[in-house]
Every structure is written in C-alpha cells, then in structure tokens.
Amino acid sequence: MISDRLRTRLEPVILPLLMAAALLLAWHYGVKWSKSNVFPSPLAVQKGMAELVRKGLLWKYIADSLWRVGVGFGLGASLGIPIGLTLGWYPAAGEVVNPVIQMVRPISPIAWIPLSIIWFGVGNPGAIFLIFMAAFFPILVASMNGVRNVPAMFRLAGQNFGLNPVQILSRVIFPASLPQIVIGLRIALGIAWLVVVAAEMIAVDSGLGYLVIDARNSGKRYDLVIAAMLIIGLIGLILDLGFRRLETLRAVRWGFRQDA
C-alpha cells in the first residue's frame, strides 16, 4: 500500500505523465486510422528531432531563441521594475504617464514588426526589440500596482524607524511589492516566449520560430514543424514552472499576509 504522503508527492508527476501518454496514443492512432500522408505520427516527429540533433541544429536553435528572450526580457525587467516602482511611489507622476501606458500597452507586440524592421533591420536587434516591447509593459504595470497595494502602515513603520524615502522604497516597499512583481515577470516571460517565435519567423534566420517556417517552406517537413512546436511548448512549460517555484520562496512571499 502506498502511503497518503507518498501518493500526494507522486500524483503531480504521475498524472501529467499518464495524460501525456494518453495524448500520444490518441495522436498515433488518429494518424493511423485517418491514413494521413501529411500530418506526421509521433514516431516521425521523433525521427525529425533526431535528425535535428545529428545536424547540430536543435541545440543551436534552442540557444538562439533563449538568448533573444533573455536579452529582451532582461531589458524589459531592468527598465520596467525601477520605472514602475518610481511611478507607484509618486502617484502624481503615475497619473500623468498612465494614459500613455494604457494606450500603448494593448498594442500587440506583433504589430511592431514593420517598425522594428525599419528601425533595426532584419536581425537580432529587431527581434530583441519586439521581445522587449512584449515584456516591458506587464512588468511596468505589475510594479506600479505592487507599490500602490502596499499598506500605508508599512510606510509609516519605516518612517518611525527613521528610514529616509530611498531606504523605505528599497527596504520596505520593494520587498512588499515583490510577490506582485514576480507575477508580472512570469506573465511577461510567457508573452516574450510567444513573441520570439513570431519574430523569428520574420526577422532572423535561426531559432525555433525560424525552424517552424523554414521546415514548412523547405519541402513541407511537417515532422520538423511539429517537433519545433513541441519543443517550444516544453520550454515554455519549464520556464513557467521555474517562476512558479520562485513564487514559493520565503523572500518573495514576504509581502503576502500569512494567517496565524
């Protein structure tokens, strides 16, 4: 008999694996029964992945996509967090800038592709710009709202301890805002990962997005198309799980109210 504690620990792993196995079986028999000559079977996709590994393309394309996301997302976070904290700390400035933010924020990052090509040409700078635009606004808004949602007594407590405004912002407000900022970072990273695929289909000649469009145009290699799609989804899942783990850290959860 499996103990309840062990079952609780295994279920989050076993159940998703069983679901994945069921989907693979449905995929395999769906292709077999339909006798499709276009849509690949799981075995064909596995062979396509092996081909990419043998040619040395798979890891290169993954590394290129992750590098672009890392640079664009890093720029978005390095600017979005301090600007958001400042606008949240100074409400008057936030009210002046907020209409512009709310006007630009809903514009899809994909809509910036023509301008990015004009400004940066075809290459990494244009793709990184699109990723930056995708990441910047969710992080900015999350940082602003994080400051605004900090209880006023936190600031008063900092003042009572003799902290100056800069110390209150860095030692009290920022840690208290961190849970909401991390949520904004997680959302922004998911959007950035979506955008890099679209950007690579148009602006560069490497990466997983480029692999999708190149495999489609070069001989209609749908096995490589599906392989790239699965890898994109798997990496997105890993990135999301990483941020979910980050949200559970004690330092990050400092701002959450804990029940006694």
C-alpha positions in Angstrom: 0.0 0.0 0.0 1.3 3.5 -0.9 1.1 5.9 2.0 -1.0 9.0 1.6 2.1 11.2 1.9 3.9 9.4 -0.9 0.7 9.4 -3.1 0.4 13.1 -2.6 4.0 13.6 -3.8 3.7 11.3 -6.8 0.3 12.3 -8.1 1.6 15.7 -9.5 4.2 13.8 -11.5 2.4 10.6 -12.5 -0.9 12.1 -13.5 0.6 14.5 -16.1 2.7 11.7 -17.4 -0.3 9.5 -17.9 -2.2 12.3 -19.6 0.8 12.8 -22.0 0.9 9.1 -22.7 -2.8 9.1 -23.5 -2.4 12.1 -25.8 0.5 10.3 -27.6 -1.6 7.2 -28.1 -4.6 9.2 -29.4 -2.2 11.1 -31.8 -0.6 7.8 -33.0 -3.9 6.0 -33.7 -5.6 9.1 -35.0 -2.9 9.4 -37.7 -3.0 5.6 -38.4 -6.8 5.5 -38.7 -7.0 8.6 -40.9 -4.2 7.3 -43.1 -2.9 10.9 -43.4 0.0 11.5 -45.7 0.6 15.0 -44.4 0.2 15.1 -40.7 3.2 13.2 -39.1 2.9 10.4 -36.5 4.7 10.7 -33.1 7.4 8.3 -34.4 8.0 10.5 -37.5 8.3 13.6 -35.2 10.8 11.7 -33.0 12.9 10.8 -36.1 12.7 14.5 -37.1 14.1 15.6 -33.7 16.9 13.0 -34.0 17.7 14.4 -37.4 18.0 17.9 -36.0 20.3 16.6 -33.2 22.5 14.9 -35.8 22.8 18.0 -37.9 23.7 20.1 -34.8 20.7 22.4 -35.3 18.4 21.6 -32.4 20.6 22.9 -29.6 21.7 25.9 -31.6 18.2 26.9 -32.4 17.1 26.5 -28.8 20.1 28.5 -27.6 19.4 31.3 -30.1 15.8 31.6 -29.0 16.6 31.5 -25.3 19.3 34.1 -25.8 17.0 36.5 -27.6 14.3 36.1 -24.9 16.9 36.5 -22.2 18.2 39.8 -23.6 14.8 41.3 -24.4 13.2 40.1 -21.2 16.2 41.3 -19.2 16.0 44.8 -20.7 12.2 44.9 -20.1 12.7 43.9 -16.4 15.7 46.2 -15.9 13.7 49.2 -17.1 10.1 48.2 -16.1 10.8 47.5 -12.4 12.5 50.7 -11.5 10.2 52.9 -13.6 7.1 51.1 -12.2 8.4 51.5 -8.6 9.0 55.2 -9.2 5.6 55.8 -10.8 3.9 53.9 -8.0 5.9 55.8 -5.3 4.9 59.1 -6.9 1.2 58.9 -7.6 1.1 62.3 -9.3 3.7 61.2 -11.9 1.9 58.0 -12.3 -1.4 59.8 -13.2 0.4 61.8 -15.8 2.1 58.8 -17.5 -0.7 56.3 -17.0 -2.8 57.4 -20.0 0.1 56.9 -22.4 0.9 53.5 -20.8 -2.7 52.3 -21.1 -2.8 53.5 -24.8 0.4 51.7 -25.8 0.1 48.6 -23.6 -2.8 46.9 -25.5 -0.9 47.1 -28.9 0.2 43.6 -29.8 4.0 43.3 -30.0 3.5 41.6 -33.4 2.1 45.0 -34.6 5.5 46.5 -34.0 7.2 44.1 -36.6 7.1 46.6 -39.5 8.5 49.4 -37.4 11.2 47.1 -35.9 12.4 46.2 -39.4 12.5 49.9 -40.4 14.4 50.9 -37.2 16.7 47.9 -36.7 16.6 46.0 -40.0 16.4 42.2 -40.2 18.4 40.5 -37.5 18.7 40.1 -33.7 18.2 43.8 -32.7 14.7 43.8 -34.3 13.7 40.5 -32.6 15.1 41.7 -29.2 13.1 44.9 -29.6 9.9 43.0 -30.1 10.6 40.8 -27.0 11.4 44.0 -25.0 8.0 45.5 -26.0 6.2 42.3 -25.0 7.9 42.1 -21.6 8.2 45.8 -20.6 4.6 46.8 -20.1 3.4 43.8 -18.0 6.4 44.3 -15.7 5.9 48.0 -15.5 2.2 47.7 -14.6 2.8 45.0 -12.1 5.5 47.1 -10.4 3.2 50.1 -10.2 0.3 48.2 -8.8 2.6 46.4 -6.4 3.7 49.7 -4.8 0.2 51.0 -4.7 -1.1 47.9 -2.9 1.4 48.1 -0.1 -0.5 49.0 3.1 0.2 52.6 4.3 1.2 51.3 7.8 4.3 49.7 6.2 5.5 53.2 5.1 4.6 54.7 8.5 6.6 51.9 10.2 9.6 52.7 8.1 9.3 56.4 8.9 9.1 55.6 12.6 12.3 53.7 12.4 14.0 56.8 10.8 14.3 55.5 7.3 14.6 58.1 4.5 12.4 57.8 1.4 15.0 55.9 -0.6 15.5 53.4 2.2 11.8 52.9 2.6 11.4 52.3 -1.1 14.3 49.8 -1.2 13.9 48.0 2.2 10.1 48.1 2.7 8.1 48.9 -0.4 10.1 46.8 -2.9 10.1 43.6 -0.8 6.4 44.1 -0.1 5.7 44.6 -3.8 7.9 41.6 -4.8 5.1 39.0 -5.0 3.1 41.1 -7.5 6.3 41.9 -9.4 7.2 38.3 -9.7 3.7 37.5 -11.1 4.2 40.3 -13.6 7.6 38.8 -14.5 6.0 35.4 -15.0 3.3 36.8 -17.3 5.8 38.9 -19.2 8.1 35.9 -19.8 5.3 33.9 -21.2 4.4 36.7 -23.6 8.0 37.1 -24.5 8.4 33.4 -25.4 5.3 33.7 -27.6 6.7 36.8 -29.4 10.2 35.4 -30.0 8.6 32.6 -32.1 6.7 35.1 -34.3 9.7 37.4 -34.5 12.0 34.5 -35.6 9.6 33.6 -38.4 10.1 37.1 -40.0 13.2 38.8 -38.7 16.0 36.3 -38.3 17.4 33.1 -39.8 17.8 30.9 -36.7 15.8 29.9 -33.6 12.8 27.7 -33.1 10.4 30.1 -34.8 12.6 30.1 -37.9 12.7 26.3 -37.7 8.9 26.2 -38.0 8.6 28.4 -41.0 11.7 27.0 -42.7 10.6 23.4 -42.3 7.2 24.4 -43.8 8.7 26.2 -46.8 11.5 23.7 -47.5 9.8 20.5 -48.6 6.8 20.8 -46.3 8.6 18.9 -43.5 5.7 18.8 -41.1 7.5 16.4 -38.9 10.0 19.1 -38.1 7.2 21.7 -37.8 5.5 19.6 -35.1 8.9 18.8 -33.5 9.6 22.5 -33.2 6.1 23.2 -31.8 6.6 20.5 -29.1 10.0 21.9 -28.1 8.5 25.4 -27.9 5.7 24.2 -25.6 8.1 22.2 -23.4 10.5 25.1 -22.9 7.5 27.4 -22.2 6.4 24.9 -19.5 9.8 24.7 -17.9 10.1 28.5 -17.8 6.7 28.8 -16.2 7.4 26.1 -13.6 10.7 27.9 -12.8 8.8 31.1 -12.0 6.2 29.2 -10.0 8.9 27.8 -7.8 10.3 31.3 -7.4 6.9 32.5 -6.1 7.1 30.0 -3.3 10.4 31.3 -1.9 10.2 32.9 1.5 11.9 36.1 0.4 9.4 36.5 -2.4 6.3 35.8 -0.3 7.3 38.4 2.3 4.6 40.7 1.1 1.8 38.1 1.4 -0.2 38.2 4.5 0.2 35.0 6.4 -2.6 33.6 8.6 -1.7 32.9 12.2 
